[in-house]
Amino acid sequence: MDHLKENTISSKSIYKGRVIDIYLEEVELPNGSTSTREIVKHPGAVAIIALTSEGKLVLVRQFRKPLEQVIYEIPAGKLEPGEEPNECAKRELEEETGYTSESIKAIQSFYTSPGFADELVHIFYTDQLKKLDNSRGLDDDEFLDLIEVSIEEAVKLIEDKKIYDAKTVYAVQYLQLKKCQGIL
């Protein structure tokens, strides 16, 4: 057993929601003391770095209530129960952008905020987009604008704090690295 592990003494469900569940857990610390942890459970999510044939990054512009502002993000969405990440990526790409791709490659997965949440985001990449005549469309409570930007324009959006989330900053830096390596 790892000497840093915290053992759960008790766990109490505080909230069960559509997107997250919240638990209050009492834990035994490595030194034998006890403490309380507030934990957010999330089903996981996907995000797609999607490039057009012109090399433009596909972004969505969306209002985010927790931030009280509109930000630009790569297309993304949460996993449905039993859904594989690659299938979710194809679904979200179609729903949010009207594009599809037969070639979606898994790039990386990372925890967004491991200090209090278990959300794992799976990042995918495609540069083989095909515009659909009829897409699935957005969820009933989802409103966004679709934009396409160059990597340089995306960097400027980061500087201007219009791209302000980790997954999209990661995507832009990933593309910058691939461009420096001569892959893009």
Secondary structure, 3 states (H helix, E strand, C coil): CCCCCCEEEEEEEEEECCCCEEEEEEEECCCCCEEEEEEEECCCEEEEEEECCCCCEEEEEEEECCCCEEEEECCEEECCCCCCHHHHHHHHHHHHHCEECCCCEEEEEEECCCCCECCEEEEEEECCCEECCCCCCCCCCCCCEEEEECHHHHHHHHHCCCCCCHHHHHHHHHHHHHHHCCCC
